[in-house]
Amino acid sequence: MSTWIVWLTAISTFLVLYHHLGYPLLLKVLVRCIPSSLSSTPMTRGYNSSKADDALPTVAILMPAFNEAQWIADKIRNLATLDYPNNKLRIVLACDGCSDDTANIARETLNETACQHLDLTVIEYAVNEGKVAVINKSMALIDEDIVAMSDISSLISIDALLIAAMHFADPKIGVVNSRYHLLEPTEGEKKYWDYQSTLQHREAKMGATLGAHGALYLMRRELFTPLAADTINDDFVLPMSIVAQGYRGTVDDTICAVELEPTNADQDFKRRLRIGAGNYQQMVRLAALLNPKYRGVAFTFASGKALRVVMPFLMLIALIGWLWLAQFHVFFLMGAAAQVAVYALVAFIKFLKITLKNPMLATLCYLVSGHTANMIGTLRYIVGLESGRWQRV
């Protein structure tokens, strides 16, 4: 029996188990030792102005857009319901070479009685350059205290900005994240996002949430630094670049963002391919966050993000190792058989596009397919098949 194969298999197996089971449990234990910071409660301004409004920061909501004609009217109507002082809120719609009527629909919606109070700036860039280019160019035109990044197809809870302002009263807070909701999630998606939400809260107590979701997150304008043109996961790199400056990132469940646009299994897989490529890119470019000086952030970044990038390869190594060791002992034979059975079952379900109602099985399928997409996405990035351009799925 080759010793190096045994060690490689043992290390791979340990890291697979640690990432999926050990890290969440260890994180749960660690955060119990950390005093709770600010806990928010729903704000009740009631749309009535008061002297207290003077202390609120100015906010700009930046919405990069590429062919969003289907959702832009609903988005503007949603923004019109936000409870925040009109003189402290500006909306910036940045259209990236749109070939549809996104900009015109936005202007028409602004004429509706319920939306006329909005301070909406529509920017139409003639050439499609990608989301990152839009963010970099548009941020140069924004000088408000706080910038909220929000996808067109997501709706925001009416007191979101008031709650975020309360968090930003702490000068150590650089990023505030929302709770992401899918309007009609599958069972696997629901379990996954509930799990991610729990992790976010615990990671925040360790120093910062790892990245954000493009549906809605907020940051201090002064902390923005232009993104590299080929950045893929801008909603991770941008928040974490702020954390790297020494600020904290937090999450608040009472700030809600609801995704309206549904996706099918094929679309979700394509989206996760791109996220997988971005995960590899951000691990390389933000490797400095692994420095022990970042303490809790270094621990969560290593355990939660860096390991996620290599996880599908570790799972593959573990499988091959267990298959090789199966010839020596029945224990390894049973372990190898279990792994093969799980992967074969998931492949069968995905191939036949079976809709699952069992929560555990649905979660397992979502997890394994996610790691598959992560591996393919990583390899696509390494060979140069991913870019920072919009790729609508």
N, C-alpha and C positions, 0 to 999 in steps of 0.2 A: 504494500500500500504506500503510495507516494505521500510523504508528509506535507509537501506544499499544497497538494490538492485538498487535503483534509483541512489545513489552516485557511485556505482561500474559501472553501465551502462554509466553514464555521464562521468566519468573519462576515461573509456575505449574508448568511442566514441571520446572524445576530443583528446586523444593521437593518435588514428588512423588518425584523420583529421590533427593533427599537423605534424605527421611524413610524410604524403604524400603531404600535401599542405602548412601547416604553416611553417615548417622548410625550405623548398626550398625558399619560399617567404621571410622569415626573413633573411636567408643567403644572398639572393640577395640584400636586403636593407643594411645589415651590411657591405658587402664588398665595397659598394660605398663610405663608410667613410674611407676606408683604402687606402693609396697611392699605386699605382701600383709599383711592384718591377721590376726586370730585365725582359724585353720582348725581346725574341730572334728573329733574322732574319736568313734566310737560309745562311749557310756558303758556301763560294766559294773558297776552297783551290785548286780545279782543279787537284787533285792528284800530284801536284808539291811541292816538298820539299822546305822549306825556313828556315831562321833563327828563324822565329816565332814558328817553330815546337819544339824548345828546351824548350819552356815554357809549352807545353802540358803535361798533366799527363800520366803516363803509364796506360794501360787498359788491363784487362783480361776479356774475355767473357766466362763465365762458362755455360755449357749446360749439365745438367743432362739428361740422356737418358735411356729409357727402351723400347727396340724393336721399333726403329725409322727408320727401313730400308727404309720405303716408302718415308721419307722426308729428310734424312740426306744429300743426294747429293745436292739437291736444296738449303739446308741451307748453306752448305759450299760454294757453288757458289755465294750465296748472300753475305756471309761474305767477299768473295774475292773482292767484288765491293765496300766495305766500304772505304771512303776517310779518311784515318788516317795514320800517319807515320808507316811504317812497323816495325821499330825498337822499337815502343812503344805500339804494339798491340800483344797480345797472345790469342789464342783460346784454351780452355780446354774442351774436350768432355769426360764426365765421364759416362761410360756405367755401369749400375747397374745390373749385372748378366744377360745381354741380351741373349736371346735364338735365335736371328736372326743374320743377317750379318751387323748390324749397324756399328761396328768398322771396318770391312773389306771394306765396301763401302766407309766409310770416308777416309780411306787410299788410296783407288783407285782414289777417286775424287781429292785428294790432288795432284795426279800426272798429272792432267790436266793442260795444259799450263797456263790457266787463274788463277789457284789456287796455283801454286807452290811457290808463294811468302809468303803464309800464314805460320805463326809460330803456328802449330797445335799440341797439345799434346793430345794423345788418351789414356785414362786410362780405363782399363777393370777390374772392380771388379768382382770376381768370383761368389760371392753370392748376390742374390737380397735382399737388406735390406731396400729399400724404398728411396724416394727422399730426405728426411731430412737427412738420414745417408750419402747419397752421397754428399750433400751440406757441411755437417760438415767435412767429410774427405777430400774433394777436396779443401775447403777453406784453409786448413792447408798447402796446396802446392802452394798457390798463395800469392805473395807479391807485386803485382802491386798496384798502388795508388787507382785505381777505378776498381770495379768489376761490370760487366754487366751480369745480369741473363736473359737468353733468352730461350724460348721453341724452340724445334727443328722445329716444324711445322709453325713457324712464320717467316716472312721475315722483314728485318730491312731497313729503308731508309738510303741511302748512306752517308748522312752527320750527322747521328744520334750521333756519338761519338764526332764530333767536336762541335755540339750544346750543348751536355751534358757537355763537358769540360768547355764551357763558363759559365755554371751555377755553376760548382764546383769551379770556381775561387772565388766565394763567400764562405768564410770559414764557414758560418752558414748553408750552404746547405749540408745535409747528404744523401738525396735520390732524384733522378730525375726520373720521370715517363714518359712513352711514351703515345701517343694516340693510343688506341686499335681499330683495324678495323677488321671486319669479311669480308672475300672475297665475300661470298654470303649469307648475313643475311636475315632472314625472316623480315617481317614488324615489328613484335613485338620486335625482337632482335635489329633492327636498332634504333627504338625509345628509347629502354632501354639504349643502349650504348651511344646514343647522350645525353640522360638525365644524365647518369653517368659522362660523360665528362664535362658537364656544372657544375655539383656538384663538381667534382675534382678541377676545376679552382677556384671555390669560397672557397672550403675548404683549398686550398693551401694559399690563401690570409689570412685565419684565423690562419695559422701556419703550416699546413701540410695536404697533401692529406691523406686520410684514406686508408693505404695499397697501393698495387700496383697490376699490372697484370703480370703474369708470362711470357707473350709474350715478354716483355722487360722492365726492370727497372735497374737503376744503383745506386750504393752506394759506399761510401768510405770504403775501405778494413779495415782500422784501427778501424772502428766502429762495425765491425761484432762480434757478440757473438754467440757461438754455440746454436743451437736450441734444445729444448727438443725432445727426440726421437719420441714421439707420436704426434708431431705437425701436424695438418691437413692443415691449410691454411698458408703455409710457406711464400707466397708472400704478406700476410698481417702482420703476426707476425714479420717477419724480418725487414721490413721497419719501423714498429711502435716501435720496440725495439730501433731503432736508434733515432726516434723522442723522445722517453722517456729519452734519454741521453741529450736532450736539443737542438737537431738539427732540421732543417726544412726539409720538403719534398715538392717538387714542381712538376709541370707537364708542358710539352711543346708539343703543338699540332704539331709542325714541326718535332718532333721525332716520327716517325710512325712505328707501328708494325702491319703487316697484317697476320691474321690467315688463313692458307690454308686449314686446315682440317675441312671439313663440319661435322655437327652433325644433326641428326634428333630429333624429339620431345622427343622420349624415352631416347636417349642418353643425351640430354640437361637436362632432369628431373633428371637423375641419377647423373649428374655432380652437379646439384644444391642441391641435397640431401647431398652430401659431403660438399659443401660449407656451407650449413645450419648447419651441425654438427660443422664445423670449426668456424662458427660465434659464436656459444655458447662457444666453447673452448677459443677463443681469448678474448671474453668479460670477462670471468672469470680470465684469466691469465694476461690480460692487464688492469684490473680494476683500477690500479693506475693512468691511464690516465684520469680518471674521477675527479681526484683531481683538485680543482680550480686553483692551481698554474700553470697548463698547459693552462689556459685561453681559447683561441679560440679553441685549440685542444680538451680540455675537453668538450666544448659545442658541437662541431661537432661529437665527439666520442659518446657522450650520445644521441644526436638527430639522428645521422645517422646510427651508428652501434649497440649500446646497445638496442635502441628501435626496431631495425630490428629483433633482436633475439626474443623478446617477442611479436612482432607485430601480428603473426598469432593467438596467444592465446588471445590477446586483441580483435582482430576481432571476434573471436568465442564468447568471453564474451559479447561483444557489441551486437552481433546477438541474443544471448539467452536473454539478458536483454531487447532488443526491442521487442522480441516476447512475453515476459512476460508482458511488459507494454502495449502491444497492446490491452489488454482487458479493459484498462481504458480510452483510448482516440484514436480518429481516426488518429491523427498525428503519434502516435507510430505505429499504424496499417499500415499506408502507408510506414513509414520508414522500418519496419520489412519486409513488402512485397517487397520493393525495394531491400533490401539486399538478400533475398531469391531468387528473380528473377535473380540477377547478378550472384550469385554462381551457381544456377541451369543452367543458360545459359553457363557459362564457363565449367561446368561439361559435358554438352551436346556436346559442341564443341570439347572438349578434347576426350570424349568417341568415337565420330564418326570421329575424326581426320580430321576435316574440315579445309581446308586452307583458311585463312582470308585475304582479300584484303583491308578491311576498317581499316585505321591506328588506330583509337580510339579503336575499338573492339579488334584488334590484341594486342594492348598495354595492354588493360584491362585483356585479357586472359593470357598474359605473366606475368603480375603482380600477379594475383591471383594464378596461378600455381606456381609461384616463392615462394609465402608465404606458399603454401601448402607443397612444398618441404622443405622449411625452418623449418616448424613445425615437419615434419617427421624426418628430419635430426637431429634436436635438440634432439628429443626423442630417436633416435638411439644412439646418443652420450651418453646420460644420462644412458642408459641401457648397454653401453659398446659394441656396434656393429660397431663402427668405429675405424680405425687404421690409422697409418701414412704411410702405404704401398701404392705402386702404384696401382691404380685401373683404368685400361684403359677403357674408354667408347666410 
